[in-house]
Each structure stands twice: as C-alpha cells, then as structure tokens.
C-alpha cells in the first residue's frame, strides 16, 4: 500500500516526485490493460427516448434562457436568444423530430451545437452527462428503433446490456435541408 500524500505537505519537491511516480504507474497499468479505444458522448432525453451525441458536437450545456419569438418561423423554432452578446437561434428538438409537446419539468437544457458557421442551441428535455463506450459497444451506421424522425441524423447506435441509444450527429442535423427550411410557409 502506498504512503499517504498528506505526510509530504511540508516537502513539496518530494510530494511532486511521488505524484509523478504514481501517475507513471497508473499510465503503465492502463497500457497493460490493452489499447482499448473509447468513444465519449453526451446523453440526453427528447420525449421518452434517450439519445447520444459526440462530445465534440456540443460546445456547452446551459439552462434554458429566455427567447424572443420570430414571426413566420416554424413552430419548432423557439426563437432567438442573446448568448454572451451573440444572437443565437433556439430550436425545440422535440418538435423538430416529431416528439410533439414536452412537459415543462425544470430539467430542460440547451445543447449549444459546436459548429463554426451555424450557431444554434437545441432544447432537450434532460441531459444526463457524459457516457463512455468502448469501440465494441459502438455500431456505426446502425439505427435503433425510434418513434421520432431522426433517421437522417443517426450516425449509429451504442449498446450496453439491454440499452440501445441512437447516436445523433448534431452537425449533420443542423446542416440538413429540413433544418435549413425554417419558415412556417415552407412546412407542409
């Protein structure tokens, strides 16, 4: 058993040496466990279904902030919000994918999409945080059963035990022609 680090609080150089040694040992034990690659996603709920998106597709997660409605916009566009002095469209993802109205529970969050040219925030019903999956749990191109209109944006699925999550490509979603058609007149 290794010695407690607090015993070295009066000898900072020795403390740093011990920390370095422990980091090297931990690194070696991970290499010994195999070079297992992992995929990290953000888990969130829309309606009654849980989805994942790549950690790199999400710039930040925020509480829902006030929006100003845009006349003539589709019903899935909640409005415009002022996010750190930048106007950003806010989209109700449940309405966009056909999940209908969602109950106000106080758990709603905004996922700000990490896209250089299309600044947008998506309102989801709940965010569960990061989930880590090994490559063997990720099936690219496979679509899980869903009642919502997400198939064009699904990059694959992750499976663990009896749970299956569709992996949504948020960049793919915001670049899609369906997403770019935002006027109420263009919606049938």
Contact map, one row per residue, 1 for C-alpha under 8 A:
11100000000000000000000000000000000000000000000000000000000000000000000000000000000000000000000000000000000000000000000000000000000000000000000000000000000000000000000000000000000000000000
11110000000000000000000000000000000000000000000000000000000000000000000000000000000000000000000000000000000000000000000000000000000000000000000000000000000000000000000000000000000000000000
11111000000000000000000000000000000000000000000000000000000000000000000000000000000000000000000000000000000000000000000000000000000000000000000000000000000000000000000000000000000000000000
01111110000000000000000000000000000000000000000000000000000000000000000000000000000000000000000000000000000000000000000000000000000000000000000000000000000000000000000000000000000000000000
00111111100000100100000000000000000000000000000000000000000000000000000000000000000000000000000000000000000000000000000000000000000000000000000000000000000000000000000000000000000000000000
00011111100000000000000000000000000000000000000000000000000000000000000000000000000000000000000000000000000000000000000000000000000000000000000000000000000000000000000000000000000000000000
00011111110000000000000000000000000000000000000000000000000000000000000000000000000000000000000000000000000000000000000000000000000000000000000000000000000000000000000000000000000000000000
00001111111101100000000000000000000000000000000000000000000000000000000000000000000000000000000000000000000000000000000000000000000000000000000000000000000000000000000000000000000000000000
00001111111100100000000000000000000000000000000000000000000000000000000000000000000000000000000000000000000000000000000000000000000000000000000000000000000000000000000000000000000000000000
00000011111100000000000000000000000000000000000000000000000000000000000000000000000000000000000000000000000000000000000000000000000000000000000000000000000000000000000000000000000000000000
00000001111111100000000000000000000000000000000000000000000000000000000000000000000000000000000000000000000000000000000000000000000000000000000000000000000000000000000000000000000000000000
00000001111111110000000000000000000000000000000000000000000000000000000000000000000000000000000000000000000000000000000000000000000000000000000000000000000000000000000000000000000000000000
00000000001111111000000000000000000000000000000000000000000000000000000000000000000000000000000000000000000000000000000000000000000000000000000000000000000000000000000000000000000000000000
00000001001111111100000000000000000000000000000000000000000000000000000000000000000000000000000000000000000000000000000000000000000000000000000000000000000000000000000000000000000000000000
00001001101111111110000000000000000000000000000000000000000000000000000000000000000000000000000000000000000000000000000000000000000000000000000000000000000000000000000000000000000000000000
00000000000111111111000000000000000000000000000000000000000000000000000000000000000000000000000000000000000000000000000000000000000000000000000000000000000000000000000000000000000000000000
00000000000011111111100000000000000000000000000000000000000000000000000000000000000000000000000000000000000000000000000000000000000000000000000000000000000000000000000000000000000000000000
00001000000001111111110000000000000000000000000000000000000000000000000000000000000000000000000000000000000000000000000000000000000000000000000000000000000000000000000000000000000000000000
00000000000000111111111000000000000000000000000000000000000000000000000000000000000000000000000000000000000000000000000000000000000000000000000000000000000000000000000000000000000000000000
00000000000000011111111100000000000000000000000000000000000000000000000000000000000000000000000000000000000000000000000000000000000000000000000000000000000000000000000000000000000000000000
00000000000000001111111110000000000000000000000000000000000000000000000000000000000000000000000000000000000000000000000000000000000000000000000000000000000000000000000000000000000000000000
00000000000000000111111111000000000000000000000000000000000000000000000000000000000000000000000000000000000000000000000000000000000000000000000000000000000000000000000000000000000000000000
00000000000000000011111111100000000000000000000000000000000000000000000000000000000000000000000000000000000000000000000000000000000000000000000000000000000000000000000000000000000000000000
00000000000000000001111111110000000000000000000000000000000000000000000000000000000000000000000000000000000000000000000000000000000000000000000000000000000000000000000000000000000000000000
00000000000000000000111111111000000000000000000000000000000000000000000000000000000000000000000000000000000000000000000000000000000000000000000000000000000000000000000000000000000000000000
00000000000000000000011111111100000000000000000000000000000000000000000000000000000000000000000000000000000000000000000000000000000000000000000000000000000000000000000000000000000000000000
00000000000000000000001111111110000000000000000000000000000000000000000000000000000000000000000000000000000000000000000000000000000000000000000000000000000000000000000000000000000000000000
00000000000000000000000111111111000000000000000000000000000000000000000000000000000000000000000000000000000000000000000000000000000000000000000000000000000000000000000000000000000000000000
00000000000000000000000011111111100000000000000000000000000000000000000000000000000000000000000000000000000000000000000000000000000000000000000000000000000000000000000000000000000000000000
00000000000000000000000001111111111000000000000000000000000000000000000000000000000000000000000000000000000000000000000000000000000000000000000000000000000000000000000000000000000000000000
00000000000000000000000000111111111000000000000000000000000000000000000000000000000000000000000000000000000000000000000000000000000000000000000000000000000000000000000000000000000000000000
00000000000000000000000000011111111000000000000000000000000000000000000000000000000000000000000000000000000000000000000000000000000000000000000000000000000000000000000000000000000000000000
00000000000000000000000000001111111100000000000000000000000000000000000000000000000000000000000000000000000000000000000000000000000000000000000000000000000000000000000000000000000000000000
00000000000000000000000000000111111100000000000000000000000000000000000000000000000000000000000000000000000000000000000000000000000000000000000000000000000000000000000000000000000000000000
00000000000000000000000000000111111110000000000000000000000000000000000000000000000000000000000000000000000000000000000000000000000000000000000000000000000000000000000000000000000000000000
00000000000000000000000000000000111111000000000000000000000000000000000000000000000000000000000000000000000000000000000000000000000001100000000000000000000000000000000000000000000000000000
00000000000000000000000000000000001111100000000000000000000000000000000000000000000000000000000000000000000000000000000000000000000001100000000000000000000000000000000000000000000000000000
00000000000000000000000000000000000111110000000000000000000000000000000000000000000000000000000000000000000000000000000000000000000111100000000000000000000000000000000000000000000000000000
00000000000000000000000000000000000011111000000000000100000000000000000000000000000000000000000000000000000000000000000000000000000111100100000000000000000000000000000000000000000000000000
00000000000000000000000000000000000001111100000000000110000000000000000000000000000000000000000000000000000000000000000000000000011110000000000000000000000000000000000000000000000000000000
00000000000000000000000000000000000000111110000000011110000000000000000000000000000000000000000000000000000000000000000000000000011100000000000000000000000000000000000000000000000000000000
00000000000000000000000000000000000000011111000000011110010000000000000000000000000000000000000000000000000000000000000000000011111000000000000000000000000000000000000000000000000000000000
00000000000000000000000000000000000000001111100001111000000000000000000000000000000000000000000000000000000000000000000000000011111000000000000000000000000000000000000000000000000000000000
00000000000000000000000000000000000000000111110001110000000000000000000000000000000000000000000000000000000000000000000000011111100000000000000000000000000000000000000000000000000000000000
00000000000000000000000000000000000000000011111111100000000000000000000000000000000000000000000000000000000000000000000000011111000000000000000000000000000000000000000000000000000000000000
00000000000000000000000000000000000000000001111111100000000000000000000000000000000000000000110000100000000000000000000000011100000000000000000000000000000000000000000000000000000000000000
00000000000000000000000000000000000000000000111110000000000000000000000000000000000000000000010000110100000000000000000000001000000000000000000000000000000000000000000000000000000000000000
00000000000000000000000000000000000000000000111111000000000000000000000000000000000000000000000000000000000000000000000000000000000000000000000000000000000000000000000000000000000000000000
00000000000000000000000000000000000000000000111111100000000000000000000000000000000000000000000000000000000000000000000000000000000000000000000001000000000000000000000000000000000000000000
00000000000000000000000000000000000000000011110111110000000000000000000000000000000000000000000000000000000000000000000000000000000000000000000000000000000000000000110000000000000000000000
00000000000000000000000000000000000000000011110011111000000000000000000000000000000000000000000000000000000000000000000000000000000000000000000000000000000000000000111100000000000000000000
00000000000000000000000000000000000000001111000001111100000000000000000000000000000000000000000000000000000000000000000000000000000000000000000000000000000000000000111100000000000000000000
00000000000000000000000000000000000000001110000000111110110000000000000000000000000000000000000000000000000000000000000000000000000000000000000000000000000000000000001111000000000000000000
00000000000000000000000000000000000000111100000000011111110000000000000000000000000000000000000000000000000000000000000000000000000000000000000000000000000000000000001110000000000000000000
00000000000000000000000000000000000000011100000000001111110000000000000000000000000000000000000000000000000000000000000000000000010000000000000000000000000000000000000000000000000000000000
00000000000000000000000000000000000000000000000000000111111000000000000000000000000000000000000000000000000000000100000000000000000000000000000000000000000000000000000000000000000000000000
00000000000000000000000000000000000000000000000000001111111000000000000000000000000000000000000000000000000000001110000000000000000000000000000000000000000000000000000011100000000000000000
00000000000000000000000000000000000000000100000000001111111110000000000000000000000000000000000000000000000000111100000000000000000000000000000000000000000000000000000001000000000000000000
00000000000000000000000000000000000000000000000000000001111110000000000000000000000000000000000000000000000000111100000000000000000000000000000000000000000000000000000000000000000000000000
00000000000000000000000000000000000000000000000000000000011111000000000000000000000000000000000000000000000000111000000000000000000000000000000000000000000000000000000000000000000000000000
00000000000000000000000000000000000000000000000000000000011111100000000000000000000000000000000000000000000011110000000000000000000000000000000000000000000000000000000000000000000000000000
00000000000000000000000000000000000000000000000000000000000111111000000000000000000000000000000000000000000011110000000000000000000000000000000000000000000000000000000000000000000000000000
00000000000000000000000000000000000000000000000000000000000011111000000000000000000000000000000000000000000111000000000000000000000000000000000000000000000000000000000000000000000000000000
00000000000000000000000000000000000000000000000000000000000001111100000000000000000000000000000000000000000111000000000000100000000000000000000000000000000000000000000000000000000000000000
00000000000000000000000000000000000000000000000000000000000001111110000000000000100000000000000000000000000000000000000000000000000000000000000000000000000000000000000000000000000000000000
00000000000000000000000000000000000000000000000000000000000000011111000000000000100000000000000000000000000000000000000000000000000000000000000000000000000000000000000000000000000000000000
00000000000000000000000000000000000000000000000000000000000000001111100000000111110000000100000000000000000000000000000000000000000000000000000000000000000000000000000000000000000000000000
00000000000000000000000000000000000000000000000000000000000000000111110000000111100000000000000000000000000000000000000000000000000000000000000000000000000000000000000000000000000000000000
00000000000000000000000000000000000000000000000000000000000000000011111000000111000000000000000000000000000000000000000000000000000000000000000000000000000000000000000000000000000000000000
00000000000000000000000000000000000000000000000000000000000000000001111110001111000000000000000000000000000000000000000000000000000000000000000000000000000000000000000000000000000000000000
00000000000000000000000000000000000000000000000000000000000000000000111110000000000000000000000000000000000000000000000000000000000000000000000000000000000000000000000000000000000000000000
00000000000000000000000000000000000000000000000000000000000000000000011111000000000000000000000000000000000000000000000000000000000000000000000000000000000000000000000000000000000000111000
00000000000000000000000000000000000000000000000000000000000000000000011111101000000000000000000000000000000000000000000000000000000000000000000000000000000000000000000000000000000001110000
00000000000000000000000000000000000000000000000000000000000000000000000111111000000000000000000000000000000000000000000000000000000000000000000000000000000000000000000000000000000001111010
00000000000000000000000000000000000000000000000000000000000000000000000011111100000000000000001000000000000000000000000000000000000000000000000000000000000000000000000000000000000000010000
00000000000000000000000000000000000000000000000000000000000000000000000001111100000000000011111100000000000000000000000000000000000000000000000000000000000000000000000000000000000000000000
00000000000000000000000000000000000000000000000000000000000000000000010011111110000000001111000000000000000000000000000000000000000000000000000000000000000000000000000000000000000001000000
00000000000000000000000000000000000000000000000000000000000000000011110000111111000000001111000000000000000000000000000000000000000000000000000000000000000000000000000000000000000000000000
00000000000000000000000000000000000000000000000000000000000000000011110000001111100000001110000000000000000000000000000000000000000000000000000000000000000000000000000000000000000000000000
00000000000000000000000000000000000000000000000000000000000000000011110000000111110000111100000000000000000000000000000000000000000000000000000000000000000000000000000000000000000000000000
00000000000000000000000000000000000000000000000000000000000000001111000000000011111001111100000000000000000000000000000000000000000000000000000000000000000000000000000000000000000000000000
00000000000000000000000000000000000000000000000000000000000000000010000000000001111111110000000000000000000000000000000000000000000000000000000000000000000000000000000000000000000000000000
00000000000000000000000000000000000000000000000000000000000000000000000000000000111111110000000000000000000000000000000000000000000000000000000000000000000000000000000000000000000000000000
00000000000000000000000000000000000000000000000000000000000000000000000000000000011111000000000000000000000000000000000000000000000000000000000000000000000000000000000000000000000000000000
00000000000000000000000000000000000000000000000000000000000000000000000000000000011111100000000000000000000000000000000000000000000000000000000000000000000000000000000000000000000000000000
00000000000000000000000000000000000000000000000000000000000000000000000000000000111111110000000000000000000000000000000000000000000000000000000000000000000000000000000000000000000000000000
00000000000000000000000000000000000000000000000000000000000000000000000000000001111011111000000000000000000000000000000000000000000000000000000000000000000000000000000000000000000000000000
00000000000000000000000000000000000000000000000000000000000000000000000000000001111001111100000000000000000000000000001110000000000000000000000000000000000000000000000000000000000000000000
00000000000000000000000000000000000000000000000000000000000000000000000000001111100000111110000000000000000000000000001110000000000000000000000000000000000000000000000000000000000000000000
00000000000000000000000000000000000000000000000000000000000000000010000000001111100000011111000000000000000000000000000111100000000000000000000000000000000000000000000000000000000000000000
00000000000000000000000000000000000000000000000000000000000000000000000000011110000000001111100100000000000000000000000111100000000000000000000000000000000000000000000000000000000000000000
00000000000000000000000000000000000000000000000000000000000000000000000000011100000000000111111100000000000000000000000001110000000000000000000000000000000000000000000000000000000000000000
00000000000000000000000000000000000000000000010000000000000000000000000000010000000000000011111110000000000000000000000001110000000000000000000000000000000000000000000000000000000000000000
00000000000000000000000000000000000000000000011000000000000000000000000000010000000000000001111111111100000000000000000000110000000000000000000000000000000000000000000000000000000000000000
00000000000000000000000000000000000000000000000000000000000000000000000000110000000000000001111111111000000000000000000000000000000000000000000000000000000000000000000000000000000000000000
00000000000000000000000000000000000000000000000000000000000000000000000000010000000000000011111111100000000000000000000000000000000000000000000000000000000000000000000000000000000000000000
00000000000000000000000000000000000000000000000000000000000000000000000000000000000000000000111111100000000000000000000000000000000000000000000000011100000000000000000000000000000000000000
00000000000000000000000000000000000000000000000000000000000000000000000000000000000000000000011111110000000000000000000000000000000000000000000000011000000000000000000000000000000000000000
00000000000000000000000000000000000000000000011000000000000000000000000000000000000000000000011111111100000000000000000000000000000000000000000000110000000000000000000000000000000000000000
00000000000000000000000000000000000000000000001000000000000000000000000000000000000000000000011001111100000000000000000000000000000000000000000000000000000000000000000000000000000000000000
00000000000000000000000000000000000000000000000000000000000000000000000000000000000000000000011000111110000000000000000000000000000000000000000000000000000000000000000000000000000000000000
00000000000000000000000000000000000000000000001000000000000000000000000000000000000000000000010000111111000000000000000000001000000000000000000000000000000000000000000000000000000000000000
00000000000000000000000000000000000000000000000000000000000000000000000000000000000000000000000000001111100000000000000000000000000000000000000000000000000000000000000000000000000000000000
00000000000000000000000000000000000000000000000000000000000000000000000000000000000000000000000000000111111100000000000000000000000000000000000000000000000000000000000000000000000000000000
00000000000000000000000000000000000000000000000000000000000000000000000000000000000000000000000000000011111100000000000000000000000000000000000000000000000000000000000000000000000000000000
00000000000000000000000000000000000000000000000000000000000000000000000000000000000000000000000000000001111100000000000000000000000000000000000000000000000000000000000000000000000000000000
00000000000000000000000000000000000000000000000000000000000000000000000000000000000000000000000000000001111110000000000000001110000000000000000000000000000000000000000000000000000000000000
00000000000000000000000000000000000000000000000000000000000000110000000000000000000000000000000000000001111111000000000000111110000000000000000000000000000000000000000000000000000000000000
00000000000000000000000000000000000000000000000000000000000011110000000000000000000000000000000000000000001111100000000000111110000000000000000000000000000000000000000000000000000000000000
00000000000000000000000000000000000000000000000000000000000011110000000000000000000000000000000000000000000111110000000011110000000000000000000000000000000000000000000000000000000000000000
00000000000000000000000000000000000000000000000000000000011111000000000000000000000000000000000000000000000011111000000011110000000000000000000000000000000000000000000000000000000000000000
00000000000000000000000000000000000000000000000000000000011111000000000000000000000000000000000000000000000001111100001111000000000000000000000000000000000000000000000000000000000000000000
00000000000000000000000000000000000000000000000000000000111100000000000000000000000000000000000000000000000000111110001111000000000000000000000000000000000000000000000001100000000000000000
00000000000000000000000000000000000000000000000000000001111000000000000000000000000000000000000000000000000000011111001000000000000000000000000000000000000000000000000000100000000000000000
00000000000000000000000000000000000000000000000000000000100000000000000000000000000000000000000000000000000000001111111000000000000000000000000000000000000000000000000000100000000000000000
00000000000000000000000000000000000000000000000000000000000000000000000000000000000000000000000000000000000000000111111000000000000000000000000000000000000000000000000000000000000000000000
00000000000000000000000000000000000000000000000000000000000000000000000000000000000000000000000000000000000000000011111000000000000000000000000000000000000000000000000000000000000000000000
00000000000000000000000000000000000000000000000000000000000000000000000000000000000000000000000000000000000000000011111100000000000000000000000000000000000000000000000000000110000000000000
00000000000000000000000000000000000000000000000000000000000000000000000000000000000000011000000000000000000000011111111110000000000000000000000000000000000000000000000000000000000000000000
00000000000000000000000000000000000000000000000000000000000000000000000000000000000000011110000000000000000000011000011111000000000000000000000000000000000000000000000000000000000000000000
00000000000000000000000000000000000000000000000000000000000000000000000000000000000000011110000000000000000001111000001111100000000000000000000000000000000000000000000000000000000000000000
00000000000000000000000000000000000000000000000000000000000000000000000000000000000000000111100000000000000001111000000111110000000000000000000000000000000000000000000000000000000000000000
00000000000000000000000000000000000000000000000000000000000000010000000000000000000000000111110000000000000111100000000011111000000000000000000000000000000000000000000000000000000000000000
00000000000000000000000000000000000000000001110000000000000000000000000000000000000000000001110000000000000111100000000001111110000000000000000000000000000000000000000000000000000000000000
00000000000000000000000000000000000000000001111000000000000000000000000000000000000000000000000000000100001110000000000000111110000000000000000000000000000000000000000000000000000000000000
00000000000000000000000000000000000000000001110000000000000000000000000000000000000000000000000000000000001110000000000000011111000000000000000000000000000000000000000000000000000000000000
00000000000000000000000000000000000000000111100000000000000000000000000000000000000000000000000000000000001110000000000000011111100000000000000000000000000000000000000000000000000000000000
00000000000000000000000000000000000000000111100000000000000000000000000000000000000000000000000000000000000000000000000000000111110000000000000000000000000000000000000000000000000000000000
00000000000000000000000000000000000000000111000000000000000000000000000000000000000000000000000000000000000000000000000000000011111000000000000000000000000000000000000000000000000000000000
00000000000000000000000000000000000000011110000000000010000000000000000000000000000000000000000000000000000000000000000000000001111100000000000000000000000000000000000000000000000000000000
00000000000000000000000000000000000000011110000000000000000000000000000000000000000000000000000000000000000000000000000000000000111110000000000000000000000000000000000000000000000000000000
00000000000000000000000000000000000001111000000000000000000000000000000000000000000000000000000000000000000000000000000000000000011111000000000000000000000000000000000000000000000000000000
00000000000000000000000000000000000001110000000000000000000000000000000000000000000000000000000000000000000000000000000000000000001111111100000000000000000001000000000000000000000000000000
00000000000000000000000000000000000111100000000000000000000000000000000000000000000000000000000000000000000000000000000000000000000111111100000000000000000000000000000000000000000000000000
00000000000000000000000000000000000111100000000000000000000000000000000000000000000000000000000000000000000000000000000000000000000011111100000000000000000000000000000000000000000000000000
00000000000000000000000000000000000000000000000000000000000000000000000000000000000000000000000000000000000000000000000000000000000011111110000000000000000000000000000000000000000000000000
00000000000000000000000000000000000000000000000000000000000000000000000000000000000000000000000000000000000000000000000000000000000011111110000000000000000001110000000000000000000000000000
00000000000000000000000000000000000000100000000000000000000000000000000000000000000000000000000000000000000000000000000000000000000011111111000000000000000111100000000000000000000000000000
00000000000000000000000000000000000000000000000000000000000000000000000000000000000000000000000000000000000000000000000000000000000000011111110000000000000111100000000000000000000000000000
00000000000000000000000000000000000000000000000000000000000000000000000000000000000000000000000000000000000000000000000000000000000000000111110000000000001110000000000000000000000000000000
00000000000000000000000000000000000000000000000000000000000000000000000000000000000000000000000000000000000000000000000000000000000000000011111000000000011110000000000000000000000000000000
00000000000000000000000000000000000000000000000000000000000000000000000000000000000000000000000000000000000000000000000000000000000000000011111100000000001110000000000000000000000000000000
00000000000000000000000000000000000000000000000000000000000000000000000000000000000000000000000000000000000000000000000000000000000000000000111110000010011110000000010000000000000000000000
00000000000000000000000000000000000000000000000000000000000000000000000000000000000000000000000000000000000000000000000000000000000000000000011111000000000110000001110000000000000000000000
00000000000000000000000000000000000000000000000000000000000000000000000000000000000000000000000000000000000000000000000000000000000000000000001111100000000000000000000000000000000000000000
00000000000000000000000000000000000000000000000010000000000000000000000000000000000000000000000000000000000000000000000000000000000000000000000111111100000000000000000000000000000000000000
00000000000000000000000000000000000000000000000000000000000000000000000000000000000000000000000000100000000000000000000000000000000000000000000011111000000000000000000000000000000000000000
00000000000000000000000000000000000000000000000000000000000000000000000000000000000000000000000011100000000000000000000000000000000000000000000001111100000000000000000000000000000000000000
00000000000000000000000000000000000000000000000000000000000000000000000000000000000000000000000011000000000000000000000000000000000000000000000001111111000000000000000000000000000000000000
00000000000000000000000000000000000000000000000000000000000000000000000000000000000000000000000010000000000000000000000000000000000000000000000001011111110000000000000100000000000000000000
00000000000000000000000000000000000000000000000000000000000000000000000000000000000000000000000000000000000000000000000000000000000000000000001000001111110000000000000000000000000000000000
00000000000000000000000000000000000000000000000000000000000000000000000000000000000000000000000000000000000000000000000000000000000000000000000000001111110000000000000000001000000000000000
00000000000000000000000000000000000000000000000000000000000000000000000000000000000000000000000000000000000000000000000000000000000000000000000000000111111000000000000111011000000000000000
00000000000000000000000000000000000000000000000000000000000000000000000000000000000000000000000000000000000000000000000000000000000000000000101000000111111110000000011110000000000000000000
00000000000000000000000000000000000000000000000000000000000000000000000000000000000000000000000000000000000000000000000000000000000000000001111000000000111110000000011110000000000000000000
00000000000000000000000000000000000000000000000000000000000000000000000000000000000000000000000000000000000000000000000000000000000000000111111100000000011111000000011100000000000000000000
00000000000000000000000000000000000000000000000000000000000000000000000000000000000000000000000000000000000000000000000000000000000000000111111100000000011111100001111000000000000000000000
00000000000000000000000000000000000000000000000000000000000000000000000000000000000000000000000000000000000000000000000000000000000010001110000000000000000111110001111000000000000000000000
00000000000000000000000000000000000000000000000000000000000000000000000000000000000000000000000000000000000000000000000000000000000000001110000000000000000011111111100000000000000000000000
00000000000000000000000000000000000000000000000000000000000000000000000000000000000000000000000000000000000000000000000000000000000000001000000000000000000001111111000000000000000000000000
00000000000000000000000000000000000000000000000000000000000000000000000000000000000000000000000000000000000000000000000000000000000000000000000000000000000000111110000000000000000000000000
00000000000000000000000000000000000000000000000000000000000000000000000000000000000000000000000000000000000000000000000000000000000000000000000000000000000000111111000000000000000000000000
00000000000000000000000000000000000000000000000000000000000000000000000000000000000000000000000000000000000000000000000000000000000000000000000000000000000000111111100000000000000000000000
00000000000000000000000000000000000000000000000000000000000000000000000000000000000000000000000000000000000000000000000000000000000000000000000100000000000011110111110000000000000000000000
00000000000000000000000000000000000000000000000001110000000000000000000000000000000000000000000000000000000000000000000000000000000000000000000100000000000011100011111000000000000000000000
00000000000000000000000000000000000000000000000001110000000000000000000000000000000000000000000000000000000000000000000000000000000000000000001100000000011111000001111100000000000000000000
00000000000000000000000000000000000000000000000000111100000000000000000000000000000000000000000000000000000000000000000000000000000000000000000000000000011111000000111110000000000000000000
00000000000000000000000000000000000000000000000000111100000000000000000000000000000000000000000000000000000000000000000000000000000000000000000000000100111100000000011111001000000000000000
00000000000000000000000000000000000000000000000000001100100000000000000000000000000000000000000000000000000000000000000000000000000000000000000000000000111000000000001111111000000000000000
00000000000000000000000000000000000000000000000000001000110000000000000000000000000000000000000000000000000000001000000000000000000000000000000000000000100000000000000111111100000000000000
00000000000000000000000000000000000000000000000000000000100000000000000000000000000000000000000000000000000000001110000000000000000000000000000000000000000000000000000011111110000000000000
00000000000000000000000000000000000000000000000000000000000000000000000000000000000000000000000000000000000000000000000000000000000000000000000000000000100000000000000011111111000000000000
00000000000000000000000000000000000000000000000000000000000000000000000000000000000000000000000000000000000000000000000000000000000000000000000000000001100000000000000111111111001000000000
00000000000000000000000000000000000000000000000000000000000000000000000000000000000000000000000000000000000000000000010000000000000000000000000000000000000000000000000001111111001100000000
00000000000000000000000000000000000000000000000000000000000000000000000000000000000000000000000000000000000000000000010000000000000000000000000000000000000000000000000000111111101100000000
00000000000000000000000000000000000000000000000000000000000000000000000000000000000000000000000000000000000000000000000000000000000000000000000000000000000000000000000000011111111100000000
00000000000000000000000000000000000000000000000000000000000000000000000000000000000000000000000000000000000000000000000000000000000000000000000000000000000000000000000000000011111110000000
00000000000000000000000000000000000000000000000000000000000000000000000000000000000000000000000000000000000000000000000000000000000000000000000000000000000000000000000000000001111111000000
00000000000000000000000000000000000000000000000000000000000000000000000000000000000000000000000000000000000000000000000000000000000000000000000000000000000000000000000000001111111111000000
00000000000000000000000000000000000000000000000000000000000000000000000000000000000000000000000000000000000000000000000000000000000000000000000000000000000000000000000000000111111111000000
00000000000000000000000000000000000000000000000000000000000000000000000000000000000000000000000000000000000000000000000000000000000000000000000000000000000000000000000000000000111111100110
00000000000000000000000000000000000000000000000000000000000000000000000011001000000000000000000000000000000000000000000000000000000000000000000000000000000000000000000000000000011111110110
00000000000000000000000000000000000000000000000000000000000000000000000111000000000000000000000000000000000000000000000000000000000000000000000000000000000000000000000000000000000011111110
00000000000000000000000000000000000000000000000000000000000000000000000111100000000000000000000000000000000000000000000000000000000000000000000000000000000000000000000000000000000001111110
00000000000000000000000000000000000000000000000000000000000000000000000101000000000000000000000000000000000000000000000000000000000000000000000000000000000000000000000000000000000000111111
00000000000000000000000000000000000000000000000000000000000000000000000000000000000000000000000000000000000000000000000000000000000000000000000000000000000000000000000000000000000011111111
00000000000000000000000000000000000000000000000000000000000000000000000001000000000000000000000000000000000000000000000000000000000000000000000000000000000000000000000000000000000011111111
00000000000000000000000000000000000000000000000000000000000000000000000000000000000000000000000000000000000000000000000000000000000000000000000000000000000000000000000000000000000000001111
